[in-house]
Amino acid sequence: MNKKNIEKIKMPIKKGDTVVVISGHNKGKKGRVLKSFPCTQQVIVEKVNFIKKHSRPTQQNQKGGIIEKEAPIHISNVALFNEKLGEITKAKYVVSGNSLVRVCKKSGDQI
């Protein structure tokens, strides 16, 4: 698929949210979302899903070698975590004034 043909999809999880991995080999790990990719519906979560990348020696990295970094995870494999309740929750949008606000479905707190 071309990126030009794909429209931006509304994602329930955004940059800065705390999430829990609910499936896969990283199941149960918590982390903060560092980056989101709406076109592919993936997110990069801090300290989760590490891959090893081999890099060639360059002027910035004289030695080269193997670098560990986070890889993207599909949003169906992560769930939003509410720190006040200490459990997984979903987000819904509520109109307050002239703007849309994300609200926790279980407690009603603003996210």
C-alpha distances in whole Angstrom, upper triangle without the diagonal:
4,6,9,7,8,11,13,15,18,19,23,23,23,24,28,28,30,28,29,27,27,26,25,28,28,29,32,31,31,30,29,25,25,21,19,15,14,10,10,14,15,19,21,25,28,29,27,25,26,25,26,25,27,28,30,33,33,35,34,34,37,37,33,33,31,29,28,26,24,20,18,19,17,19,20,22,24,26,28,32,35,37,40,40,39,36,33,32,29,29,30,30,33,35,37,39,36,33,31,32,31,33,34,34,37,39,38,38,36,33
4,5,5,7,10,13,15,18,19,23,23,23,24,28,28,30,29,30,28,29,28,28,30,30,31,34,32,32,30,29,25,24,21,18,14,14,10,11,15,16,19,21,25,28,30,28,26,27,25,27,25,27,28,29,32,32,34,33,33,36,36,33,33,31,29,29,26,24,21,19,20,19,20,22,24,25,28,29,33,35,38,41,41,40,37,34,33,31,30,30,30,33,34,37,38,35,32,30,32,30,34,34,35,38,40,39,38,36,33
4,5,5,8,10,12,16,17,21,20,20,21,24,25,27,26,28,27,28,27,27,29,28,30,32,31,30,28,26,22,21,18,15,11,11,7,9,12,14,17,19,23,25,28,26,24,25,24,26,25,27,27,29,31,30,32,31,32,35,35,32,32,30,28,27,24,22,20,17,18,17,18,21,23,24,26,27,30,33,35,38,38,37,35,32,31,28,27,28,27,30,31,34,35,32,29,27,28,27,31,32,33,36,37,36,35,33,30
4,6,8,10,13,17,18,22,23,22,23,26,27,30,29,31,30,31,30,30,33,32,33,35,34,33,31,29,25,24,20,18,14,13,10,12,15,17,20,22,26,29,31,30,28,29,28,30,28,30,30,32,34,33,35,33,34,37,38,35,35,33,31,31,28,26,23,21,22,20,21,23,26,26,28,29,32,35,37,40,40,40,38,34,33,30,29,29,28,31,31,33,34,31,29,27,29,28,32,33,34,37,39,37,37,34,31
4,6,10,12,16,18,22,22,22,24,28,28,30,29,31,29,30,30,30,32,32,33,35,34,33,31,30,26,25,22,19,15,13,10,12,15,17,20,23,26,30,32,30,29,30,29,31,30,32,32,34,37,36,38,36,37,40,41,37,37,35,33,32,29,27,24,21,22,20,21,22,25,26,28,29,32,35,37,40,40,39,37,33,32,29,28,28,27,30,30,33,34,31,29,27,29,28,31,33,33,36,38,37,36,34,31
4,7,9,12,14,18,19,19,20,24,24,27,25,27,26,27,26,26,29,29,29,31,30,30,28,26,22,22,19,15,12,10,6,9,11,14,17,20,23,26,29,27,26,27,27,29,28,31,31,33,36,35,37,35,36,39,39,36,36,34,31,30,27,24,21,18,19,16,17,19,21,22,24,25,28,31,34,36,36,36,33,30,28,25,24,24,24,27,28,30,32,29,26,24,26,25,28,29,29,33,34,33,33,30,28
4,6,10,12,16,17,17,19,23,23,25,25,27,26,27,27,27,30,29,30,31,30,29,27,25,22,22,18,15,12,9,7,10,11,14,17,20,23,26,29,27,27,28,28,31,30,33,33,35,38,37,38,37,37,41,41,38,38,35,33,31,28,25,23,19,20,17,17,19,22,22,23,23,27,29,32,34,34,34,32,28,27,23,22,21,21,24,24,27,28,25,23,21,22,22,25,26,27,30,32,30,30,27,25
4,7,9,13,14,13,15,19,19,22,21,24,23,24,25,26,28,27,27,29,28,26,24,22,18,18,15,12,9,6,6,9,9,12,14,17,20,23,26,25,24,26,27,29,29,32,32,34,37,36,37,35,36,39,40,36,36,34,31,29,26,23,21,17,17,15,14,17,19,19,20,20,24,26,28,31,31,31,29,25,24,21,19,19,18,21,22,24,25,23,20,18,19,18,22,23,24,28,29,27,27,24,22
4,6,10,11,12,15,18,18,20,19,21,21,21,22,23,26,25,25,26,26,24,23,21,17,18,15,11,9,6,6,9,8,11,13,17,19,22,25,24,23,26,26,29,29,32,33,36,38,37,39,37,37,41,41,37,37,34,31,29,26,23,20,17,16,13,12,14,17,17,17,17,21,23,26,28,28,28,26,22,20,17,16,16,15,19,20,23,24,22,19,17,18,16,19,20,21,24,26,24,24,22,20
4,7,9,10,13,16,15,18,17,20,20,21,22,24,26,25,24,25,24,23,21,19,16,17,15,11,11,7,9,11,9,12,13,17,18,22,25,23,23,26,27,31,31,34,35,38,40,39,40,38,38,42,42,39,38,35,32,30,26,23,21,17,17,14,12,13,17,16,15,15,19,20,23,25,25,25,23,20,18,14,12,12,12,15,16,19,21,19,16,13,14,13,15,17,18,21,23,21,21,18,16
4,5,7,10,13,12,14,13,16,16,17,18,20,23,21,21,21,21,19,17,15,13,14,12,9,9,7,10,11,7,9,10,14,15,18,21,20,20,23,24,28,28,32,33,36,38,37,39,36,36,40,40,36,36,33,30,27,23,20,18,15,13,11,8,11,13,12,12,12,15,17,20,22,22,22,20,17,15,12,10,11,12,15,17,20,22,21,17,14,14,12,14,15,16,19,21,19,19,17,14
4,7,10,12,10,12,11,14,15,15,17,20,23,20,19,19,19,17,16,14,12,15,13,11,12,10,13,14,10,11,11,14,15,18,21,19,20,23,25,29,30,33,34,38,40,39,41,38,37,41,41,38,37,34,31,28,24,21,19,16,14,12,9,10,13,11,9,8,12,14,17,19,19,19,17,13,11,8,7,8,9,13,16,18,21,20,16,13,12,9,11,11,12,15,17,16,15,14,11
4,7,9,7,9,8,11,12,14,16,18,20,18,17,17,16,14,12,11,8,11,10,8,10,10,13,13,10,10,8,11,11,14,17,16,17,20,22,26,27,30,31,35,37,36,37,34,34,38,37,35,34,31,27,24,21,17,17,13,12,11,8,10,11,9,8,7,10,12,15,17,18,17,16,13,11,9,8,11,12,16,18,20,23,22,18,15,13,10,12,12,14,16,17,17,16,14,11
4,6,6,9,10,13,15,17,19,21,22,20,20,19,18,15,13,10,7,9,8,6,9,9,13,14,11,10,8,10,11,13,17,16,18,20,22,25,26,29,30,33,35,34,35,32,32,36,36,33,33,30,26,24,20,17,16,14,13,13,10,13,14,12,11,10,12,14,16,18,19,19,18,15,14,13,11,13,13,16,18,19,22,21,17,14,13,11,13,14,16,19,19,18,17,14,10
4,6,9,10,14,15,18,20,21,22,19,20,19,17,14,11,8,5,6,6,6,10,11,15,15,13,11,8,9,9,11,15,15,17,18,21,23,24,27,27,31,32,31,32,29,29,33,33,30,30,27,24,21,18,15,15,13,13,14,12,16,16,13,13,12,13,15,16,19,20,20,19,17,17,16,14,16,17,19,21,22,24,23,19,17,15,13,16,16,19,21,21,20,18,16,12
4,7,9,13,15,18,21,22,23,19,20,18,16,13,9,6,5,6,8,10,13,15,18,18,16,14,11,11,9,10,14,15,17,19,21,24,25,28,29,32,33,32,33,29,29,33,33,31,30,28,24,21,18,15,16,15,15,16,14,17,17,14,13,11,12,13,13,16,18,17,17,16,16,16,14,17,17,20,22,22,24,23,20,18,15,13,15,15,19,20,20,19,16,14,10
4,6,10,13,15,18,20,21,18,17,16,14,11,8,6,6,9,10,10,14,15,18,18,15,14,11,11,9,11,14,14,17,19,22,25,26,30,31,34,35,35,36,32,32,36,35,33,32,29,26,23,19,16,17,15,14,15,12,15,15,11,10,7,8,9,10,13,15,14,14,12,12,12,11,14,15,18,20,21,23,23,19,17,14,11,13,12,15,16,17,16,14,12,8
4,7,10,13,16,18,19,15,15,13,11,7,6,4,6,10,12,13,16,17,21,20,17,15,12,11,9,9,12,12,15,18,21,24,26,29,30,34,35,35,36,33,32,36,35,33,31,28,25,22,19,16,17,15,14,15,13,15,14,10,9,6,6,8,8,12,13,11,11,10,11,12,12,16,18,20,23,23,26,26,23,20,17,14,14,13,16,16,16,17,15,14,10
4,7,9,12,14,15,12,11,10,8,6,6,6,7,11,12,12,15,16,20,18,15,13,10,11,8,10,12,11,13,16,19,23,25,28,30,33,35,35,37,33,33,36,35,33,31,28,24,21,18,15,15,13,11,12,10,11,10,6,5,5,5,8,10,13,13,11,10,8,10,11,12,16,18,21,24,25,28,28,24,21,19,15,15,13,15,16,17,18,16,16,12
4,6,9,11,13,9,8,6,6,4,7,9,10,14,15,15,18,19,21,19,16,14,12,12,9,11,12,10,12,15,19,22,25,28,30,34,36,36,38,35,33,37,35,33,31,27,25,21,18,15,15,14,11,12,11,11,9,6,5,7,6,10,11,14,14,11,9,8,10,12,14,18,21,24,27,28,31,31,28,24,22,18,18,15,17,16,18,20,19,19,15
4,6,8,9,6,5,5,6,7,8,11,11,14,15,15,17,18,20,18,15,13,11,11,9,11,11,9,10,13,16,20,22,26,28,32,34,35,37,34,32,36,34,31,29,26,23,19,17,14,13,12,9,10,9,9,6,4,6,9,10,14,15,18,17,14,12,10,13,14,16,20,23,26,29,31,34,34,30,27,24,21,21,18,19,19,21,23,22,22,19
4,7,10,8,5,6,8,10,12,14,15,18,18,17,19,20,21,19,16,14,14,15,13,15,15,12,13,16,19,23,25,29,31,35,37,38,40,38,36,39,37,35,32,28,26,22,20,17,16,15,11,11,10,8,5,5,7,10,11,14,16,19,17,15,12,10,12,13,16,20,23,26,29,31,35,35,31,27,25,21,21,18,18,18,21,23,22,23,20
4,7,7,5,8,10,12,14,17,16,19,19,18,19,20,21,18,16,14,14,15,14,16,16,12,12,15,17,21,24,27,30,33,36,37,40,37,35,38,36,33,31,27,25,21,20,17,15,14,10,10,11,9,5,7,10,13,15,18,20,23,21,19,16,13,16,16,19,22,26,29,32,34,38,37,34,30,28,24,24,22,22,22,24,26,26,26,23
4,5,5,9,10,13,15,17,17,19,19,19,19,21,22,18,16,14,14,15,14,16,15,11,9,13,14,18,21,24,27,30,33,35,37,35,33,35,33,30,28,24,22,19,18,15,13,13,10,11,12,11,7,10,13,16,17,21,22,26,24,21,19,17,19,20,22,26,28,32,35,37,40,40,36,33,31,27,27,25,25,25,28,30,29,29,26
4,6,9,10,13,15,18,18,20,20,20,21,23,24,21,19,16,16,15,14,15,13,10,8,11,13,16,19,22,25,29,31,33,36,33,31,33,31,28,25,22,20,17,16,14,13,14,11,13,15,14,11,12,15,18,19,22,23,26,25,22,20,19,21,23,25,28,31,35,38,39,43,42,38,35,33,29,30,27,28,28,30,32,31,31,28
4,6,6,9,11,14,15,17,18,18,20,22,23,20,18,15,14,13,11,12,10,7,7,10,12,16,19,22,25,29,31,32,35,32,30,32,30,28,25,21,19,16,14,12,12,12,10,12,14,13,10,10,13,15,16,19,20,23,22,19,17,16,19,20,23,26,29,32,35,37,40,39,36,33,30,27,27,24,25,25,27,29,28,28,24
4,6,9,12,15,16,18,19,19,21,22,24,21,19,16,15,15,13,14,13,10,10,13,16,19,22,26,29,32,35,36,38,35,33,36,34,31,29,25,23,19,18,15,15,14,12,13,13,12,9,9,11,14,14,17,18,21,20,17,15,13,16,18,21,24,27,30,34,35,39,38,35,31,29,25,25,22,23,22,24,27,26,26,23
4,7,10,13,15,18,20,20,22,23,26,23,20,18,16,16,13,14,12,10,12,15,18,21,24,28,30,34,36,37,39,36,34,37,35,33,30,27,24,21,19,16,17,16,14,15,15,14,11,10,10,12,11,14,15,18,17,13,12,11,14,17,20,23,26,29,33,34,37,37,34,30,28,24,23,20,21,20,22,24,23,24,21
4,7,10,12,15,17,18,20,22,24,22,19,17,14,13,10,10,9,7,10,12,16,19,22,25,28,31,33,34,36,33,31,34,32,30,27,24,21,18,16,13,14,14,12,15,14,15,11,10,11,12,11,14,14,18,17,14,13,12,15,18,20,24,26,29,32,33,36,36,33,30,27,23,23,21,22,21,23,25,23,23,20
4,7,10,13,15,16,19,21,24,22,19,16,13,12,8,8,8,8,11,14,17,21,23,27,28,32,34,34,36,32,31,34,33,30,28,25,22,18,16,14,15,14,13,15,14,15,12,9,10,10,8,11,11,15,15,11,11,11,14,16,17,21,24,26,29,30,33,33,30,27,24,20,20,18,20,19,20,22,20,20,17
4,7,9,12,13,17,19,22,20,17,15,11,9,6,5,7,7,11,13,16,19,21,25,26,30,31,31,33,29,28,31,30,28,27,23,20,17,14,11,13,13,12,14,13,15,13,10,11,10,9,12,12,15,16,13,13,13,15,16,17,21,23,26,28,29,32,32,28,25,22,19,20,18,21,21,21,22,20,19,16
4,6,9,11,15,17,20,19,16,14,10,9,6,5,8,9,13,14,18,20,22,25,26,30,31,31,32,28,28,31,31,28,27,24,21,18,15,12,13,13,13,15,13,16,14,11,11,10,10,12,12,15,17,15,15,14,15,16,16,19,21,23,26,26,29,29,25,22,20,17,18,17,20,20,21,21,19,17,14
4,6,7,11,13,16,15,13,10,7,6,4,6,10,10,12,14,17,20,21,24,25,28,30,30,31,27,27,31,30,28,27,24,20,17,14,11,12,10,10,12,11,14,13,10,11,10,11,14,14,18,19,17,17,15,16,16,15,18,19,22,25,25,28,27,23,21,19,16,18,17,20,21,22,22,20,18,14
4,7,10,13,16,15,14,11,8,6,6,6,10,11,13,14,16,18,19,22,22,26,27,26,27,24,24,27,27,25,24,22,18,16,12,10,11,10,12,14,13,17,16,13,15,14,15,17,18,21,22,21,20,19,19,19,19,21,22,25,27,27,29,28,25,23,21,19,21,21,23,25,25,25,22,20,16
4,7,10,12,12,11,9,6,5,7,9,13,13,14,15,16,19,19,22,22,25,27,26,27,24,24,28,28,25,25,22,19,17,13,11,10,9,11,12,12,16,15,14,15,15,17,19,20,23,24,23,22,20,20,19,18,21,21,24,26,27,29,27,23,22,20,18,21,21,24,26,26,26,23,21,17
4,6,9,9,8,6,4,6,9,12,15,14,15,16,18,20,20,24,24,27,29,29,30,27,27,31,31,28,27,25,21,19,16,13,11,8,10,10,9,13,14,12,14,14,16,19,20,24,24,23,22,19,19,17,16,18,19,22,24,25,27,26,22,20,19,17,19,20,22,24,25,24,23,20,17
4,6,6,6,5,6,8,12,15,18,16,16,17,18,21,20,24,24,27,29,28,30,28,28,31,31,28,28,25,22,20,17,14,12,9,10,9,10,13,14,14,16,16,19,22,24,27,27,26,25,22,21,19,18,20,20,24,25,27,29,27,23,21,21,19,22,22,24,26,28,27,26,23,20
4,6,5,7,8,12,14,18,21,19,19,21,21,24,24,27,28,31,33,32,34,31,31,35,35,32,31,29,26,24,20,17,15,12,12,10,10,13,15,14,16,16,20,22,24,27,27,27,25,22,20,18,17,18,18,21,23,25,27,25,21,19,19,17,20,21,22,25,27,26,25,22,19
4,6,8,11,14,17,20,23,21,20,22,22,24,24,27,27,30,32,32,33,31,32,35,35,32,31,29,26,25,21,19,16,13,13,11,12,14,16,17,19,19,23,26,28,31,31,30,28,25,24,21,20,21,21,24,26,28,30,27,24,22,22,21,24,25,26,28,30,29,28,26,23
4,6,9,12,15,18,21,18,17,19,19,22,21,24,25,28,31,31,33,31,30,34,34,30,29,27,24,22,19,16,13,10,10,8,9,12,13,15,17,18,22,25,27,30,30,29,27,23,23,21,20,22,22,26,28,30,32,30,27,24,24,22,24,25,26,28,30,29,29,27,24
4,7,11,13,17,19,17,16,18,19,22,23,26,27,30,33,33,35,32,32,35,35,32,31,28,25,23,19,16,13,9,9,6,6,8,11,11,13,15,18,21,24,27,26,25,23,19,19,17,16,18,19,23,25,27,29,28,24,21,21,19,21,21,22,24,26,26,25,23,20
4,7,10,13,15,13,12,15,16,19,19,23,24,27,30,30,32,29,29,32,32,28,27,24,21,19,16,12,10,6,5,4,5,9,9,10,12,14,17,20,22,25,25,24,22,19,19,17,17,19,21,24,27,29,31,29,26,23,22,20,22,21,23,25,26,26,25,23,20
4,6,10,12,11,11,13,15,18,19,22,23,27,29,29,30,28,27,31,30,27,26,23,20,17,14,10,8,5,5,6,6,10,10,9,11,12,15,18,19,23,23,21,20,17,17,16,17,19,20,24,26,28,30,29,25,22,21,18,20,20,22,23,25,25,23,21,18
4,7,9,8,8,10,12,15,16,19,20,24,26,26,28,25,24,27,27,24,23,20,16,14,10,7,6,4,6,9,10,13,12,10,13,14,15,19,19,23,24,22,21,18,19,19,19,22,23,26,29,30,32,31,27,25,23,21,22,22,24,25,26,27,25,23,19
4,6,6,8,10,13,16,17,21,22,26,27,28,29,26,25,28,28,25,24,20,17,14,11,7,8,7,8,10,10,13,11,9,11,12,13,16,16,20,21,18,18,16,17,18,18,21,23,26,29,30,32,31,28,25,23,20,21,20,23,23,24,25,23,22,18
4,6,9,9,13,15,17,20,21,25,26,26,28,24,23,26,26,23,22,19,16,12,9,7,10,10,11,14,14,17,15,12,14,14,14,17,16,20,21,19,19,18,19,20,21,24,25,28,31,31,34,33,29,27,25,22,23,22,25,25,26,26,24,23,19
4,7,7,11,13,16,19,20,24,25,26,27,24,22,26,24,22,20,17,14,10,8,7,10,11,12,15,16,18,15,14,16,16,16,19,18,22,23,19,19,19,21,22,23,27,29,32,34,35,37,37,33,31,28,25,26,25,27,27,28,29,27,26,22
4,6,9,13,15,19,21,24,26,27,29,26,24,27,26,23,21,18,15,11,9,6,8,9,9,12,13,15,12,11,14,15,15,18,18,22,22,19,19,17,20,21,22,26,28,31,34,34,37,37,33,30,28,25,26,24,26,26,27,28,27,26,22
4,7,10,13,16,19,23,25,26,28,26,24,27,25,22,20,16,14,10,8,6,6,7,7,11,13,15,12,12,15,17,18,21,22,25,25,22,21,20,22,22,24,27,29,33,35,37,39,39,35,32,30,27,28,26,28,28,30,31,29,28,25
4,7,10,13,15,19,21,23,25,22,20,23,21,18,16,12,10,6,5,4,6,9,10,14,16,18,15,15,19,20,21,24,24,28,28,25,24,23,25,26,27,30,32,36,38,39,42,41,37,34,33,30,31,29,31,32,33,34,32,31,27
4,6,10,13,16,19,21,23,21,19,21,19,16,14,10,8,6,6,6,6,10,12,15,18,20,17,18,21,23,24,28,28,32,32,29,28,26,28,29,30,33,35,38,40,42,44,43,39,37,35,32,34,32,34,35,36,37,35,34,30
4,7,10,13,16,18,21,19,16,18,16,13,10,6,6,5,7,9,9,13,15,19,22,23,21,22,25,27,28,31,31,35,35,32,31,30,32,32,33,36,38,41,44,45,47,46,42,40,38,35,37,36,38,38,40,40,39,37,33
4,6,10,13,15,18,16,14,16,14,10,8,6,5,6,7,10,10,14,17,20,23,25,23,24,27,29,30,33,33,37,37,34,34,32,34,34,35,38,39,42,44,45,47,46,42,40,39,36,38,37,39,40,41,42,40,38,35
4,7,10,12,16,15,12,13,11,8,6,5,6,9,11,14,14,18,20,24,27,29,27,27,31,32,33,37,36,40,41,38,37,36,38,38,38,41,42,46,48,49,51,49,45,43,42,40,42,41,43,44,45,46,44,42,38
4,7,9,12,11,9,10,9,5,5,6,7,10,12,15,16,19,22,25,28,31,29,29,33,34,35,38,38,41,42,40,39,37,39,39,39,42,43,46,48,49,51,49,45,44,43,40,43,42,44,45,46,47,45,43,39
4,6,10,11,8,9,8,5,7,9,10,14,16,19,19,23,26,29,32,34,32,33,36,37,38,41,41,45,46,43,43,41,43,43,43,46,46,49,51,52,53,52,48,47,46,44,46,46,48,49,50,50,48,46,42
4,7,8,6,5,5,4,7,11,12,16,17,21,22,25,29,32,34,37,35,35,38,39,40,43,42,46,47,45,44,43,45,45,45,47,48,51,52,53,55,53,49,48,47,45,48,47,50,51,51,52,49,47,43
4,5,5,5,8,7,11,13,14,17,18,21,23,25,29,32,34,37,36,36,39,39,40,43,42,46,47,45,45,43,45,45,44,47,47,50,51,52,53,51,48,47,46,44,47,47,49,51,51,51,49,46,43
4,6,6,9,10,13,16,16,19,20,23,25,28,31,34,36,39,38,38,40,41,41,44,43,46,48,46,46,45,46,46,46,48,48,51,52,52,53,51,48,47,46,45,48,48,51,52,52,52,49,47,43
4,6,9,9,13,15,14,17,17,21,22,25,29,32,34,37,35,35,37,37,38,40,39,43,45,42,43,42,43,43,42,45,45,48,49,49,50,48,45,44,43,42,44,44,47,48,49,48,46,43,40
4,6,6,9,11,11,14,15,19,21,24,27,31,33,36,34,34,36,37,37,40,39,42,44,41,42,41,42,42,42,45,45,48,49,50,51,49,46,45,44,42,44,44,47,48,48,48,46,43,40
4,6,9,12,13,17,19,22,24,27,31,34,36,39,37,37,40,40,41,43,42,46,47,45,45,44,46,46,46,49,49,52,53,54,55,53,50,49,48,46,48,48,51,51,52,52,49,47,43
4,6,10,11,15,17,21,23,26,30,33,35,38,36,36,39,39,40,42,41,45,46,43,44,43,45,45,45,48,49,52,54,54,56,54,51,49,48,46,48,47,50,51,51,52,49,47,43
4,7,9,12,15,18,20,23,26,30,32,35,33,33,36,37,37,40,39,43,44,42,41,40,42,42,43,46,46,49,51,52,53,52,48,47,45,43,46,45,47,48,49,49,47,45,41
4,7,10,13,17,18,22,25,28,31,33,31,31,34,35,36,39,38,42,43,40,40,38,41,41,42,45,46,49,51,52,53,52,48,47,45,43,45,44,46,47,48,48,46,44,40
4,7,10,13,15,19,21,25,27,29,27,27,31,32,32,35,35,39,39,36,36,35,37,38,38,41,43,46,48,49,51,50,46,44,42,40,42,41,43,43,44,45,43,41,38
4,6,10,12,16,19,22,25,27,25,25,28,29,29,32,32,35,36,33,33,32,34,34,35,38,39,43,44,45,47,46,42,40,39,36,38,37,40,40,41,42,39,38,34
4,7,9,13,16,19,22,24,21,21,24,25,26,29,28,32,33,30,29,28,30,31,32,35,37,40,42,43,45,44,40,38,36,34,35,34,36,37,38,38,36,35,31
4,7,10,13,16,19,21,19,18,21,22,23,26,26,30,30,28,27,26,28,28,29,32,33,36,38,39,41,40,36,34,33,30,32,31,33,34,35,35,33,32,28
4,7,9,13,15,17,15,15,18,19,20,23,23,27,27,25,24,22,24,24,25,28,29,33,35,36,38,37,33,31,29,27,28,27,29,30,31,32,30,28,25
4,7,10,13,15,13,14,17,18,20,23,24,28,28,26,24,22,24,24,24,27,29,32,34,36,38,37,33,31,29,26,28,27,29,30,32,32,30,29,25
4,7,9,12,11,11,14,16,18,22,23,26,27,24,23,20,21,21,21,24,25,29,31,33,35,34,30,27,26,23,25,25,26,28,29,29,28,26,23
4,6,8,7,8,11,14,16,20,21,25,24,22,20,17,19,18,19,22,24,27,30,32,34,33,30,27,25,22,24,22,24,25,27,27,26,25,21
4,5,6,7,11,13,16,20,22,25,24,23,20,17,17,16,17,20,22,25,28,30,33,32,28,25,24,21,22,21,22,24,26,26,26,24,21
4,5,5,8,10,13,17,19,22,21,20,17,14,14,13,14,16,18,22,25,27,30,28,25,22,20,17,19,18,18,20,22,22,22,21,18
4,6,8,11,14,17,20,23,22,20,17,13,14,12,14,16,19,23,26,28,31,30,27,23,22,19,19,18,18,20,22,23,23,22,19
4,7,11,13,17,19,22,21,19,16,13,14,14,16,19,21,25,28,30,33,33,29,26,24,20,21,19,19,20,23,24,24,23,20
4,7,9,13,15,18,17,15,13,10,11,11,13,16,19,22,26,27,31,30,26,23,21,17,18,16,17,17,20,21,20,20,16
4,6,10,13,15,14,13,10,6,7,8,10,13,16,20,23,25,28,28,24,21,19,15,15,12,13,14,16,17,17,17,14
4,7,10,12,12,11,9,6,6,6,8,11,14,17,20,22,25,25,22,18,16,12,11,9,11,12,13,14,13,13,10
4,6,9,9,7,6,5,6,8,10,14,16,19,22,23,26,27,23,20,17,13,12,10,12,11,12,14,12,13,10
4,6,6,6,6,6,6,9,10,13,16,17,21,21,24,25,22,19,16,12,11,8,10,9,9,11,9,10,8
4,6,5,7,9,10,13,13,17,19,20,23,23,26,27,24,22,18,15,13,11,14,12,11,13,11,12,10
4,6,8,11,11,14,14,17,19,20,22,22,25,27,24,22,18,15,13,11,13,11,9,11,9,11,11
4,6,8,9,12,14,16,19,20,23,23,26,28,25,23,19,16,13,10,11,9,8,11,10,13,12
4,7,9,13,15,18,21,22,26,26,29,30,27,25,21,18,16,12,14,11,11,14,13,15,14
4,6,10,13,16,19,21,25,25,29,30,27,24,20,17,15,11,12,10,11,14,13,15,14
4,7,10,14,17,19,23,24,28,28,25,22,19,15,13,10,10,9,11,14,14,15,13
4,7,10,13,16,19,21,24,25,22,19,16,12,10,7,7,7,9,11,11,12,11
4,7,10,13,17,19,22,23,19,16,13,10,8,6,6,8,10,11,11,12,10
4,7,10,13,15,19,19,16,12,10,6,6,5,6,9,10,9,10,9,8
4,7,10,13,16,16,13,10,8,6,5,7,6,10,11,9,11,10,10
4,7,9,13,13,10,6,6,5,6,9,9,13,14,11,12,10,10
4,6,10,11,8,6,5,6,7,10,10,14,14,10,11,10,11
4,6,7,6,5,6,9,10,14,14,17,17,13,14,12,14
4,6,6,6,7,10,11,14,16,18,17,13,13,11,13
4,6,8,10,13,14,18,19,22,20,17,16,14,16
4,7,10,13,15,19,21,24,22,19,18,16,17
4,6,10,13,16,18,21,20,17,16,13,14
4,7,10,13,15,18,18,14,14,11,12
4,6,10,12,15,14,11,10,7,8
4,7,9,12,12,9,9,6,6
4,6,9,8,6,6,4,6
4,6,6,5,5,6,6
4,6,6,8,10,10
4,6,8,11,12
4,5,9,10
4,7,9
4,6
4
